[in-house]
Amino acid sequence: MHEPSYRSGSYINEDLGLYAGWVCHGDSFADCMPVMNAGKDIVLLFYGENFVDGSVIERLKKQGHEADRSNAGYLVHLYEEDPVNFFQLLNGYFSGVVVDLREGKIVLFNDRYRMGRVYYHQGEEDFIFSSEAKSLLKVRPELREIDHEGLGQFFAWDCVLEEKTLFKDIFLLPGGSRWTFAGGSVPEKRTYFHPNEWENRPVLGKDAFYDRLTETFANILPRYFDDLDRIAMSVSSGLDTRAILACIDVEPGQLPCHTFSGIHRETLDAIIARKIAKAWHQPHEVLRLGRDFLSRFDEFSAKTVYVTDGCLNVNGSYDIYFNELLRNIRPVRMTGKFGSEIVRSHSMLRKPFAFPEEVFHPDFKGHFDAAVEKLDENRKCHRLTFAAFKEIPWNEYGRLSMEMSKLTVRTPYMDNDLVELMYQAPPGERDTLEISLRLVDHGNPALRRIMTDRGTAGQNGYYFSNLSRLYHYYLVKSEYMYLWQIPNWLARIDSILSPLHPEKLFTGRHQLGSYRLWYRDELSDHIRSVLLDSRTKSRPYLNRSFLEKMIDTHTRGHANYTGEINKILSAELIHRQLVEDI
């Protein structure tokens, strides 16, 4: 119950040994639990959303069922009709439990991508599960122990890989699971989907693929905009949200748009997004990060780690701030999340974080090295399978879970129909911008004429376009280097020049946060109080003397350890909030 606006309830069936509770946002798709069929011999607990065509609802109504796309009540009738194929029909991020009293069984399930997480622990006489690990840690004190293999992966990649978690003996339900309990606490573990069902789809020719793409995209978008009066649209300067705007049919002024921006100035994202919204005839608002974020950073960072079970590090703390602002506008946030990973072959997990050798205790270093090898093993599959079924659920879940704690977040880019089609893309097509540009052009050519913050799209000539891309590449790269990768000798010079505010030349155009500077200046006292505390320095995986040197030199402006501070501070909050003080 992270917010007072949540709805909650419980369902108990002692005969089957099931004790279950749920929480959800008020008036959300899942705010109707538990749902039962007319005979009350099938009970469904469901969290998340499901996106189906209107034809499914109409078919159920013709069969005499009450069915409404706005809530999950109709799902129990889909199961009642076809228990075997029910799970394959689901489309979205979700997890749930079916209680089938006709057959005396319980089925625990989740979506095929595993974005609707289920943490579990299988004991000798019980099986406990939850959408958040902290629930299990609360009721089973013996599970409150950090798993060093998982922690090594967290330090290397900002996430834990495969079915492991940060906690010993707590694991994740695999994607597309359908685990059945009948007469005991040991489940029959089955899956209803495997990515190879899509990997073996025939590759289409270029013309056939683009015909199918425009048709598919147009067909799936209405599923996500069915309750338009509850939706606000996150608009960026890029192509993913632009393709959605170009292809969805809404009246002028009907869909409020917004863009997040930093403290110092409006980002290029915000400036360009305003032009896009204007060309699309929709209202637009820039939501700015205020300086009160810095004064409350200890609160925001602690909540970030706690709510996400340590899956989002403290540098993502401003997500709470922005999504709290957005919740006051509308309860559903539409985004272009994961378009670059699904439609284009963009990857966030390209290389591990480069920790200095001295950071870790020698006994822990092996876990970090093993994490690098583990991801290399997992890359040995279809590139789209790695993106949709591994990278996004591992690396992006933390940010999504934080956002979902505040409001409902949607994206059409992981719709089953679209992801399946992308497996049929012609070779090399996902390595370019062509797919995204064609979607925009097909829906609204006026949006194609607006340049992105990376200098792409627009209507400039060949030479000007190339110069524009180089210029915008320089802006992006220089800001990133200044805030994240500046070498220690240059960090010292930057600190000496700080009265002249050199950050005004480099920051605020792309990045929402200036953490190197904040850790050096506004947040330095907080960083010292937490990371130089005796509890932190006693962690067995850290080199105490180097930790002290690292914090001292960064906060004095003599070095740059922004990434290291982010990760170690996150790990320390995991210890304190989820292991020691829960």
C-alpha positions in Angstrom: 0.0 0.0 0.0 2.4 2.7 -1.2 -0.3 5.3 -1.8 -3.5 6.1 0.2 -5.4 6.0 -3.0 -4.8 2.3 -3.5 -7.6 -0.2 -3.3 -7.0 -3.5 -1.6 -8.6 -6.7 -0.5 -8.1 -10.4 0.1 -9.4 -13.8 -0.9 -9.0 -16.9 1.3 -9.8 -20.5 0.4 -8.7 -22.8 3.3 -9.8 -25.9 1.5 -7.3 -25.3 -1.3 -4.7 -23.7 1.0 -4.8 -20.3 -0.7 -4.4 -17.0 1.2 -4.1 -14.1 -1.3 -4.3 -10.3 -1.1 -4.2 -7.6 -3.8 -3.7 -3.9 -4.3 -4.4 -1.7 -7.3 -5.0 1.9 -8.3 -8.6 3.0 -7.8 -10.7 2.8 -11.0 -8.0 0.9 -12.8 -8.5 -2.1 -15.0 -7.9 -4.4 -12.0 -10.1 -2.5 -9.6 -12.9 -5.2 -9.5 -11.2 -8.1 -7.7 -12.1 -10.8 -7.1 -14.0 -11.6 -10.3 -16.1 -14.8 -10.5 -18.2 -16.6 -13.1 -22.0 -17.0 -12.7 -21.6 -20.3 -10.9 -18.9 -18.9 -8.6 -16.7 -21.9 -9.2 -14.0 -19.9 -11.0 -12.3 -17.1 -9.2 -9.8 -14.8 -10.8 -7.3 -12.4 -9.1 -5.6 -10.2 -11.7 -3.2 -7.3 -11.6 -2.2 -5.3 -14.6 -4.0 -4.6 -17.9 -5.2 -6.6 -20.9 -5.5 -5.2 -24.4 -8.0 -6.9 -26.7 -9.9 -6.0 -29.8 -13.5 -4.9 -29.3 -14.6 -8.1 -31.2 -13.7 -10.2 -28.2 -15.9 -8.2 -25.9 -18.8 -8.3 -28.5 -18.5 -12.1 -28.8 -18.8 -12.5 -25.0 -21.8 -10.2 -24.9 -23.5 -12.3 -27.6 -22.9 -15.4 -25.5 -24.8 -13.7 -22.6 -21.8 -12.6 -20.5 -21.4 -9.2 -18.9 -18.3 -7.7 -20.5 -16.7 -4.3 -20.3 -13.2 -3.5 -21.7 -12.6 -1.0 -18.9 -12.2 -3.7 -16.2 -10.9 -7.2 -15.8 -14.4 -8.8 -15.2 -14.7 -10.3 -18.6 -11.4 -12.3 -18.2 -13.1 -14.9 -16.0 -15.5 -15.7 -18.9 -12.6 -16.1 -21.3 -11.1 -18.7 -18.9 -14.4 -20.4 -18.4 -14.8 -20.8 -22.2 -11.3 -22.1 -22.9 -9.1 -22.8 -19.8 -6.3 -24.3 -22.0 -5.9 -21.4 -24.4 -6.9 -18.6 -22.0 -3.4 -17.5 -21.2 -2.3 -17.2 -24.8 -5.2 -14.8 -25.4 -3.9 -12.3 -22.8 -2.0 -9.2 -24.1 -0.2 -6.8 -21.7 1.7 -6.7 -18.5 0.0 -8.7 -15.8 0.1 -11.4 -13.1 -2.7 -13.3 -11.5 -4.2 -16.3 -9.9 -7.0 -18.5 -11.2 -8.9 -20.6 -8.6 -10.7 -23.3 -10.5 -13.0 -25.0 -8.0 -14.4 -27.3 -10.6 -11.0 -29.1 -10.9 -9.8 -28.2 -7.4 -6.7 -26.4 -8.6 -5.0 -23.0 -8.4 -3.1 -21.6 -11.4 -0.4 -18.8 -10.8 0.5 -17.0 -14.1 2.2 -13.9 -15.5 2.7 -12.3 -18.9 5.0 -13.7 -21.5 7.5 -10.9 -21.1 7.6 -11.1 -17.2 6.9 -7.4 -16.8 4.2 -8.4 -14.3 6.7 -9.8 -11.9 6.0 -12.5 -9.4 8.6 -13.2 -6.7 8.4 -16.5 -5.0 10.0 -18.7 -2.3 9.4 -22.5 -2.3 9.6 -23.8 1.2 9.3 -27.4 2.5 5.7 -27.0 3.4 4.6 -23.8 1.6 4.9 -21.7 -1.5 4.8 -18.0 -1.0 4.7 -15.4 -3.8 4.1 -11.7 -4.3 4.5 -9.0 -6.9 7.0 -7.3 -4.6 9.9 -9.1 -2.8 9.5 -7.0 0.4 6.3 -8.9 1.1 8.2 -12.2 1.3 11.1 -10.6 3.3 8.5 -9.2 5.8 7.0 -12.6 6.6 10.1 -14.7 6.3 13.0 -13.2 8.3 15.3 -16.0 7.2 15.1 -14.7 3.6 16.6 -11.4 4.5 20.1 -12.0 3.1 21.7 -10.4 0.1 22.6 -12.8 -2.7 26.2 -11.8 -3.7 25.8 -13.3 -7.2 22.7 -11.1 -7.8 24.5 -8.1 -6.2 27.4 -8.6 -8.6 25.0 -8.5 -11.5 23.4 -5.3 -10.1 26.7 -3.6 -9.9 27.7 -4.6 -13.4 24.4 -4.1 -15.3 22.0 -2.1 -13.0 19.8 -5.2 -12.8 19.8 -8.9 -11.9 19.7 -11.5 -14.7 17.6 -14.5 -15.4 15.3 -15.7 -12.6 17.6 -14.6 -9.8 17.0 -11.6 -7.4 19.0 -9.6 -5.0 17.8 -11.9 -2.2 18.9 -15.5 -1.4 16.2 -18.1 -2.0 13.8 -15.7 -3.6 13.3 -16.2 -7.4 11.2 -14.8 -10.2 8.5 -16.7 -12.0 9.7 -17.2 -15.6 7.9 -15.3 -18.4 4.8 -16.9 -19.7 4.4 -19.2 -16.7 1.3 -21.3 -15.8 2.1 -23.0 -12.6 -0.6 -25.3 -11.2 -1.2 -26.3 -7.6 -3.5 -29.2 -6.9 -3.5 -30.7 -3.4 -0.2 -29.3 -2.2 2.4 -26.6 -2.2 4.6 -28.1 -4.9 3.5 -26.6 -8.3 3.4 -28.3 -11.7 5.7 -25.8 -13.6 4.6 -25.2 -17.2 4.8 -22.3 -19.6 2.2 -21.3 -22.1 4.5 -19.4 -24.4 8.1 -19.6 -25.6 9.8 -17.0 -27.9 10.8 -19.7 -30.4 7.1 -19.7 -31.5 7.8 -16.2 -33.0 11.5 -16.8 -33.9 10.5 -19.3 -36.5 8.1 -17.0 -38.3 9.1 -16.5 -42.0 10.9 -13.2 -42.9 8.8 -10.9 -45.1 9.9 -9.0 -48.1 10.3 -5.3 -47.6 7.1 -4.1 -49.2 5.0 -6.9 -47.6 6.5 -6.1 -44.2 5.7 -2.4 -44.3 2.2 -3.1 -45.5 1.7 -5.4 -42.5 3.4 -2.9 -40.2 1.2 0.0 -41.0 -1.9 -2.2 -40.8 -0.9 -3.8 -37.5 0.1 -0.5 -35.8 -3.2 1.1 -36.8 -5.1 -1.9 -35.5 -3.4 -2.1 -32.1 -3.4 1.6 -31.1 -7.2 1.9 -30.4 -6.8 -0.9 -27.7 -4.5 1.5 -25.7 -6.6 4.6 -26.2 -10.0 3.1 -25.4 -10.5 5.3 -22.3 -9.1 8.5 -23.8 -10.5 10.8 -21.1 -8.2 9.2 -18.6 -5.0 9.4 -20.6 -2.1 11.9 -20.8 0.6 11.5 -23.4 4.3 11.6 -22.7 5.8 13.3 -25.7 9.5 13.3 -26.4 11.5 14.8 -29.3 12.2 11.3 -30.7 10.4 9.0 -33.1 8.7 6.5 -30.8 6.0 8.7 -29.3 5.8 10.6 -32.6 4.8 7.5 -34.4 2.0 6.9 -31.9 0.7 10.5 -32.4 0.9 10.3 -36.1 -1.2 7.1 -36.3 -3.8 7.6 -33.6 -7.1 9.4 -34.5 -8.1 11.9 -31.8 -9.8 15.2 -32.0 -7.8 18.5 -31.6 -7.4 19.4 -27.9 -8.6 16.0 -26.7 -5.3 14.5 -25.4 -3.1 16.5 -23.0 0.6 16.1 -23.7 3.6 16.6 -21.4 7.3 16.4 -21.4 9.7 16.2 -18.4 12.5 18.8 -18.1 15.4 19.5 -15.7 16.2 22.3 -13.2 18.5 24.5 -15.2 16.6 25.0 -18.5 14.1 23.4 -20.8 15.6 20.4 -22.5 15.6 20.0 -26.3 13.1 17.2 -25.7 10.7 19.7 -24.2 11.3 22.4 -26.9 10.8 20.0 -29.8 7.9 18.1 -28.1 6.0 21.4 -27.8 6.3 21.8 -31.6 5.1 18.3 -32.1 2.1 18.7 -29.9 1.3 22.0 -31.7 1.5 20.4 -35.1 -0.8 17.7 -33.8 -3.2 20.3 -32.3 -3.0 19.1 -28.8 -2.2 21.0 -25.5 1.3 20.6 -24.1 2.8 21.2 -20.7 6.4 21.0 -19.5 6.8 19.4 -16.1 10.0 20.8 -14.5 12.2 19.3 -11.9 12.2 21.7 -9.0 15.0 22.4 -6.5 12.8 20.9 -3.8 13.8 17.6 -5.3 17.3 18.1 -4.0 16.1 19.2 -0.5 14.1 16.0 -0.4 16.5 13.7 -2.1 17.0 11.4 0.9 13.2 10.8 1.0 13.0 10.3 -2.8 16.0 8.0 -3.0 14.9 5.8 -0.1 11.4 5.4 -1.6 12.8 4.6 -5.0 14.8 1.7 -3.6 12.1 0.5 -1.3 9.2 0.6 -3.8 11.2 -1.1 -6.6 12.8 -3.7 -4.3 16.2 -2.3 -5.3 15.5 -2.6 -9.1 15.9 1.1 -9.7 19.0 2.9 -8.5 18.9 6.3 -6.8 19.8 8.2 -9.9 16.3 7.4 -11.0 14.8 9.1 -8.0 13.4 11.9 -10.0 10.9 9.5 -11.5 8.9 9.7 -8.3 8.9 13.5 -8.6 7.7 13.6 -12.2 5.1 10.9 -11.9 3.6 12.5 -8.8 3.2 15.7 -10.8 1.7 13.7 -13.7 -0.8 11.9 -11.5 -2.5 15.2 -10.8 -3.2 15.6 -14.5 -4.6 12.2 -15.5 -4.3 8.6 -14.0 -3.0 6.9 -17.2 0.3 7.8 -18.8 0.8 6.8 -22.5 4.4 6.5 -23.6 6.6 5.3 -26.4 8.6 3.1 -24.0 10.6 0.3 -25.6 10.0 1.4 -29.2 13.7 1.8 -29.8 14.4 -1.8 -28.5 11.5 -3.5 -30.3 11.2 -1.5 -33.6 14.9 -0.7 -33.7 17.7 -2.7 -32.4 18.8 -0.3 -29.7 20.3 -1.8 -26.6 20.9 -0.4 -23.1 23.0 -3.4 -21.9 26.0 -2.8 -24.2 28.9 -2.9 -21.7 29.2 -3.3 -17.9 29.9 -0.4 -15.6 33.7 0.1 -15.3 34.4 0.0 -11.6 37.9 0.7 -10.4 39.7 -2.5 -9.3 40.1 -1.1 -5.8 36.3 -0.6 -5.1 35.5 -4.3 -4.2 36.9 -6.6 -1.6 38.9 -9.3 -3.4 36.5 -12.0 -2.3 33.6 -10.3 -4.1 35.4 -9.4 -7.3 34.6 -12.8 -8.8 30.9 -12.1 -8.6 31.2 -9.0 -10.7 33.3 -10.8 -13.3 30.9 -13.6 -13.5 28.0 -11.2 -14.1 29.8 -10.0 -17.3 30.1 -13.5 -18.5 26.5 -14.3 -17.6 25.2 -11.6 -19.9 27.4 -12.6 -22.7 25.9 -16.1 -22.5 22.4 -14.7 -22.6 23.1 -12.7 -25.7 23.5 -15.9 -27.7 19.9 -15.9 -29.0 17.8 -14.0 -31.5 18.4 -10.2 -31.1 14.7 -9.4 -30.7 14.3 -12.2 -28.2 17.2 -10.7 -26.1 15.5 -7.3 -26.2 11.9 -8.3 -25.5 12.3 -11.2 -23.2 15.5 -10.5 -21.4 16.9 -6.9 -21.6 13.6 -5.0 -21.1 12.3 -7.2 -18.3 15.7 -7.2 -16.5 16.8 -3.6 -17.1 13.7 -1.6 -17.5 11.4 -3.2 -14.9 12.7 -1.0 -12.1 11.8 2.3 -13.7 8.4 0.9 -14.8 7.6 -0.4 -11.4 8.3 3.0 -9.8 6.1 4.7 -12.4 3.4 2.1 -12.0 3.4 2.8 -8.2 2.1 6.3 -9.0 -0.2 5.7 -12.0 -1.0 3.4 -14.9 1.7 3.3 -17.6 1.1 2.0 -21.1 3.1 1.5 -24.3 1.9 -0.2 -27.5 5.4 -1.2 -28.5 5.2 -4.5 -26.6 1.8 -5.5 -27.9 1.9 -9.2 -28.8 0.8 -8.5 -32.4 3.5 -5.9 -33.0 6.3 -7.9 -31.4 5.4 -11.0 -33.3 5.5 -9.0 -36.6 8.9 -7.5 -35.8 10.4 -11.0 -35.9 9.5 -11.0 -39.6 11.3 -7.7 -40.4 13.7 -7.9 -43.4 17.4 -8.4 -42.4 19.0 -5.1 -41.3 15.8 -3.1 -41.2 15.7 -2.9 -37.4 19.2 -1.4 -37.5 18.0 1.8 -39.1 15.4 4.5 -38.5 13.4 3.5 -41.5 10.7 1.7 -39.7 10.0 4.6 -37.3 10.2 7.2 -40.1 7.8 5.2 -42.3 5.2 5.0 -39.5 5.4 8.7 -38.9 5.2 9.5 -42.6 2.3 7.1 -43.1 0.3 8.7 -40.3 1.1 12.4 -40.4 3.9 13.7 -42.7 3.8 17.0 -40.9 5.4 15.4 -37.8 8.2 14.0 -40.0 9.2 17.5 -40.9 10.1 18.3 -37.2 13.8 17.5 -36.4 14.6 15.3 -33.4 17.0 16.2 -30.6 19.6 14.0 -32.4 19.3 16.0 -35.6 17.3 13.3 -37.6 14.1 13.7 -39.5 13.3 17.2 -40.6 13.3 18.6 -44.2 16.8 19.9 -44.5 19.1 19.2 -47.5 21.8 16.6 -47.4 24.7 18.8 -46.2 22.7 20.7 -43.7 21.2 17.4 -42.3 24.6 15.9 -41.8 25.9 19.1 -40.1 22.8 19.2 -37.9 23.4 15.6 -36.9 27.0 16.3 -36.0 26.0 19.4 -34.0 23.4 17.6 -32.0 25.7 14.6 -31.5 28.2 17.0 -30.0 25.6 18.5 -27.7 24.5 15.0 -26.5 28.0 13.7 -26.1 29.5 16.7 -24.4 26.8 16.9 -21.8 27.1 13.2 -21.1 30.9 13.4 -20.8 30.7 16.4 -18.6 28.2 14.9 -16.2 29.3 11.3 -16.2 32.7 10.5 -17.7 34.8 13.6 -17.1 38.3 12.4 -16.0 39.5 13.2 -12.5 42.0 15.9 -13.6 39.3 17.7 -15.5 36.9 17.3 -12.6 39.4 19.2 -10.4 39.6 22.0 -12.9 35.8 22.1 -13.2 35.6 22.4 -9.4 38.0 25.3 -9.3 35.9 27.1 -12.0 32.6 26.4 -10.3 32.1 30.1 -9.2 31.9 30.8 -13.0 29.2 28.1 -13.4 30.7 26.2 -16.4 27.7 23.8 -16.1 25.6 26.3 -17.8 27.5 25.7 -21.0 27.0 21.9 -20.9 24.0 20.8 -18.9 20.3 20.8 -19.2 19.9 20.2 -22.9 19.4 16.4 -22.6 20.0 15.1 -19.1 17.3 15.6 -16.5 19.7 15.1 -13.6 23.2 16.6 -12.9 24.2 14.0 -10.4 28.0 14.5 -10.6 27.5 18.1 -9.6 24.8 17.4 -7.1 26.8 14.7 -5.3 29.7 17.2 -5.2 27.7 20.1 -4.0 24.0 20.1 -2.9 24.0 16.4 -1.8 27.5 16.1 -0.5 26.5 16.1 3.2 23.9 13.4 2.5 26.4 11.3 0.6 28.9 11.5 3.4 26.5 10.7 6.1 25.3 7.5 4.4 28.3 6.2 2.7 30.9 7.0 5.4 28.6 5.6 8.1 30.0 2.6 10.0 27.3 0.3 8.6 28.2 1.1 5.0 31.9 0.7 5.6 31.4 -2.7 7.2 29.8 -4.3 4.1 31.9 -7.3 3.2 32.0 -6.6 -0.6 33.5 -3.1 -0.2 37.1 -2.0 0.2 36.7 0.4 3.2 39.8 2.5 2.6 39.0 3.1 -1.1 35.4 3.9 -0.2 36.5 6.7 2.1 38.9 8.1 -0.5 36.3 7.9 -3.2 33.7 9.9 -1.2 36.2 12.4 0.0 37.7 13.2 -3.4 34.4 13.4 -5.2 32.7 15.7 -2.7 35.7 17.9 -2.6 35.6 18.1 -6.5 39.0 16.4 -6.9 37.6 13.3 -8.8 34.5 11.9 -10.5 32.9 8.8 -9.0 29.3 9.6 -10.0 28.5 6.1 -11.2 30.2 4.4 -8.2 28.3 6.6 -5.7 25.0 5.9 -7.4 25.4 2.1 -7.2 26.9 1.9 -3.8 24.3 4.3 -2.3 21.6 2.2 -3.9 23.1 -1.0 -2.5 23.3 0.5 0.9 19.7 1.5 0.9 18.8 -2.0 -0.2 20.5 -3.3 2.9 19.0 -0.9 5.3 15.4 -0.9 4.0 14.8 -4.4 2.6 17.1 -6.5 4.8 17.8 -4.8 8.2 15.0 -2.4 8.9 12.0 -3.8 7.0 
